[in-house]
Amino acid sequence: MKTQKHVFIIGSKGIPASYGGFETFVQELVRRKTDEQICYHVACSAAPDSNFKKGEIFPCFQAECFYIPMRPIGPARAVLYDLEALAWTLRYIRKNRIRGAVVYILACRIGPFLGRYAALLKREGAQVLLNPDGHEWKRAKWNRAIRAYWKYSEGKMVMSADQIICDSKAIARYIRKTYPHAHGQIRYLSYGSDVSDECPPAQVQERTGRWLKEKGLEPEGYYLIVGRFVPENNYETILREFVRSDTKKKLAIISNVEENKLYRELAVRTGFEQDPRVLLAGTVYDRELLRGIRENAFAYIHGHEVGGTNPSLLEALGSTKVNLLYDVSFNREVGKDAALYWTRESGSLRKQMVLCEQMTAQEREAYSRKARDRIRCAYSWEKIVRDYERLFHSV
């Protein structure tokens, strides 16, 4: 008979999720829980009640959440947030005399400090699991000092964890090769997504129709991008290739675009501001509406090159008929033969756009079936939740 298993999740901004891969993962993990012997405790930086005090507990879905404020101290705020959540977790385990707990840490922010906490948690019978995320230390948005810290922190966390859970096989290979002396077991356990098989409710169709009309878009009349406006998502290549293309379709970009240094540089280098086909559509946090926007897109363009299994890619494969993916190992691992691939080489993306627009309806539908089958077989939330529940009980 299973005994109760306490699982503490640290590193996401918390639930309910508004945006972000880790936040959605945590929400789906606890919302779809099937094992009543698992008790989830989730660190949250934003609580439904802004008057919550640090460490105050509140319920959300099938989890017991605890509030840890995100302090406004610049790039170090996420490090302090994780450390305060970890300290709270240790105190809670001690106070309630919990044995056999799992502390699951998402991302590699607190490497220099984890060794001490891991030793203290081990005394309480707890084990530390780590999801190293992707190659955060490669992100162009960080300066050289922060990238060096991320790489150093990654190594320290990998060496301190009892198990390393990678949501990408490519990341698992990287961890094994880079840290051959890590004592923790390295496992592959992916992120999840849904497949939109059923016709969306009438109210969702209405909201989607209104959004498209407001933005001047027609069903299957636009290419779509959903993702942060950062260099490593290859916006420069996408915008340059699109502006040079002869397509009559539009390019809708759902992102937190600001007129910052990157925006101004891309405007000069690509000329996208002068192209009426390019639409900066802002952010969309309504998940049902976002799914409707994906379903109505002619094709999805995915430029992410840093990280493991990307949530927006899984969601696109589960809902958009044709997907054009930047050709890196992470994206190939997920898309396989259910997508088309492009590189930074001049003309590469345009060639795939032409190929996409020359497809018959039957060919487009074939890509859609393969993509949805890919999600059902390898990335369904039901499978991911089941695998995680087995993992937590096995620790």
N, C-alpha and C positions, 0 to 999 in steps of 0.2 A: 504493500500500500504506500502511495506517495505521501511524503510529509510536506508541510507548508514550506514554500521556498520564497524568501524575501529577495526581490531584485530591485536594486537602486540604480537609476539611470541618470547619469551626469553628462553634461556637455551640449545638450540642446537648449534652445531658448524656452522650451516647455510646451505645454498644451493648454488650451486648444491651439492647434497649429494654424498660422495664418499664411506662412510662406516658408520655404526652406526644406531641404531633403531630410535632415535629421529630425526636424519637428514633425514632419508628416510620417516618417517611419515610427517615431515613438507613439504618435496618436493612433496609428493603425494597429500597432502591436498591442496596446492596452485596450483599444476599442473593440478589437476582434478576439480578445482573449477567450479561450475555450477551456483552459485548465483552472479550476477554482482553487487549486492548491498554490497557485502563484499569486503573490501579493506584490504589485508594482508600486514603487516610490519614485516620483519623477521630480527633479529639480526644475523650477520654473522661474524665469526672470520677469515675467509679466503675469500677474494674477488678475482674475475677473474683478476683484475689488482692489483698487489702488491703495486702500488704507491698510492692506495686510502688513504685518510686521515680519521682519526677517525670521525665517524658520517656521512661520505659521503654516499650518497644514490645511488643505482644502481638497475636496474630492473633485475629480474630473474623469469622465467616462468610467473605466473600471480601475482607476489608479488613485493612490493617495499622493497628492502633490505637495511639495513644500516650497515656499517662496524664498528666493534668494535675490536680492536686488542687484541689478546690473549697474555698477557705479560709473559715472561719467568721467573716466580717467584716460581716455584715448585708447590706443591699441591694446593696452594691458588690461582693459576692463574684463575681457573674456577669460584671461588667466586668473584674475582675482575671483571672478564668478565661479569658475570651476573649483578653485581651492576652497572657497567658503562652502560650496555645496558638498565637497568631499569631507571637510571638517564636520559639517552638520551630520553627514551620514555616519561617520565614526562615532560621534556622540550618541546618536540615536540607537545604533547597534549595541553600544555598551549599556545605555540606560535600560533598554528593553531586553537585554541578555539574549540577543538573536545569534544563533549559531548557524553556520552553513550558508550565510548570505552571499549573494552575487552583487558585485559593484561593477556596473558596465559603464565605461567611460568612452564617450564619443569624441574623436579628434585628439590631436597630440599637443595640447597647449601647456600642460603642466609637468613636463618631463623632469625638470630639475628637482621637483618636490615630491614626485610620486613614490620614489623608493622608500622614503620614510613612512608615508601613509600605508603603502602596501605591506610593510613589515608590521605596523600596528594593526591593520585589518586582519592579517594572517593570525595574530594572537587571538583574535575573536572568532577564528574559524571561517573567516570570509575569504573569497577569492576575487581578484581583480581581472576583469575582462576588458579588452581594448579594441575599439574599432578605429584604426589609424586614418580612416577617410582616404583622401587621395594625396597627391603631391602638393600639399599646401605651400611648401617651401619653394615651389616653382612659380607661384603666382606673381605676375608682374606688378600688381598693385602694392606689394610690400617693398620697402627699401632693402638694401643689402643686409643691414643689421638684423632686421626682423626676419628675413629669409634664413639667415644663419641661425637665429634662435629657433625657428620652426624645425630646421633640420636636426639641430642638436637635441631639441625636445623630443622629436620623433624617436631618435635612437635611445634616449633615456627611458621613454615610456615603453617601447618595445621590450627592452631588457628587464623592466620591472613587472610587466604584466604576467599573469598566470596563463592566460590564453589570449591570442590575437585573432579577432574575427574580421575578415576582409570581405567587403561586398563586391569585390572584383577578383577574378582569377589572376589577372595581370598584376594587381596590387599584391596578392598573396605571393606570387613568384618574386616580385621585387623585394618583399620583406624577407623571404627565405634567402635570397642571394645577398642582400645588403647586410643582414644581421644573422649570420649563420650560427652564432653562439647564443641566440635568444633561447631561454629555457622554456618559455611558454609554447604550448601547442598552437600551430597556425591553422586556422580553419577558413573555409570559404562558405559564406552564407550571404546571399544576395539581398538587395533591396526589393521591394514589391511594387505592384501596380495592378490596376483593373483593366478589363477589356470592355469597351462600350458596344455590347451586342444588341441591347434593347433600344428601342426608340425612346429618346428622352421625353420626360413629361411635357405636357403642353406649355406649362408656365416657363420651363427652361427654354423651350424652343422660342417662345415669345421674347424672353430676355435676350437670347442670342440674336434674334432677328433685329431687335431694337438696337443692340450694341453695334451690329454690322452696319445698320442704316446710319447711325450716328457717325461712324467712322468712314462712311463712303465706300463700304466693301460689299461685294456680292459673293454668295456661296460659290466655292471653288474658283474664285476670282483673285485669290491672293496666296502668296507664299507666306509662311509664318515662322517667326523666331520667338521663343520664350526663354529668357535667361538674363542673367546679370550683364550689364553693359561694362564689361571688363576686357582687357586685351586678350587674355587667354581663351576667350570664347570666339576669337577670330572674326570679330565684326569688320575689321578692315578688309579682309579678303572677301567676305560676303557682300559688303556694300559696294566695293570696287567692281566685283564681278556682276552684281545685279545692275548697277548703273550702266555698265558697258553692254548689257544684254539687250536683245530686241523684244523681250517679252512684253505682252500687253497687260499682263497681270501685275498686281501690286505686291509690295513687300510690307507686311505688318509686323512691327517689332513690339512685343510686349515685354517691357523692361523698365527699370528705374533709371531712365535716361535723364541725366542732368547736363547742362551746358558747362561742363568742366574741361580740364585740359585735354582729356582723351577725346571728348566730343569735338572740340575745336580742331584738334589735329586731324581727325577722320573727316571732318567737313572739308578741310583744305585738301587732303590727300585723295579723297574719293569723289568729292563734289555731290554727295548725296542730298544736301540741302536744296540743290537746284533741280532735283528729280521729283516731279509730282507723284511718281509711283511709290515713293518711300514714305511710309506712315509710321511715325513714332506714337504708338497707341497708349503709352503709359502702362501702369500695372493693373493686373486683374487678380484679386484675391478670392473671388467667388469661384470655388472649384467646379461647380456645375456649369457656370457660364464659361469658364476656361475650357472645359471639355467640349462644350458646344462650339466654341471658336476653333478648336483643333479639328473637330469633325467636319467643319465646313471649309477648312483650308484646302487649297489645291495640293499643296505639299508642305512638309515641315523641313526647315533647314537647321541642322544641329552643328554648331561649330566648336563645342567644348573639347578641349584637349588635355586638361589637367583634372585628375581625380579618377575615381573608380567608376562604378555603375551610376550613371547620372539619372536622377528621378525624372527630369523633364524628358529625357530620351525614352524611358519606359512608358511614360504617359502618352507620348507621341506615337509610339509603336502600337499602343493599345487603342488609338482613336483616329489617327490620320492615315489616309490611304497610302501615300507614298512619302518616304522619308529620305532626305539627302544628308548623309552624315560625313563629318570630317574624318579622314582616314587615319585613325590611331587605334592602337590595340584595344583600348577600353571600349570604343564604339563598335569595332569589329566583333568583339566578344559578345556583345549584346545583340547587335543587328544581324550578324551572319549574312545569309543570302536574302533576307527580307527587306533590304534597303539598298540604296545606291550610295557610292562613296566618292568624295572629292578631296583634292589636296590644295595647297597654296599656289601651285603652279598656275600661271596665267592661262585662263580659258578652261580650267578643269571643272569648276562649278558651273560655268555657262554651258559646257558640253552636257552635263547631267541635267540641267534645266531643259535643254532642247530635247534630250532623250525622254524626259518626263512628259513634255508637252506633245510629243509624237506618239505616246502610248495610246492604245485603244482602251475603251472602258473595261474590257475583259482583262487586259494586262494590268491595269491599275487595281482592279479588284483582286487579282492574283497576289500582288504585293501586299495588299491589305490583309488577305487571309493568312499569308505567311507570317506577317508581323504579329497579328493577334494570336496565332497559334504559338508563336515564340513566347509571348507573355504568359499564355495559359500554362504552357509546359514548364517554364523555368522561373517565372517571376510573379506568379499569382500571390496575392496577399495571404490567401488561405494556406498555401504551401510554406511561405516565409514564416508566418505566425506559428504554424505547427513545428517547423524545424527549430525555431527559437525556444519554444516551450520545452522541446526535448533537450536542447542544449542546456538550458538553465537547470533542469532536473539532473542532468548528468554531471554537473560540476560538483 
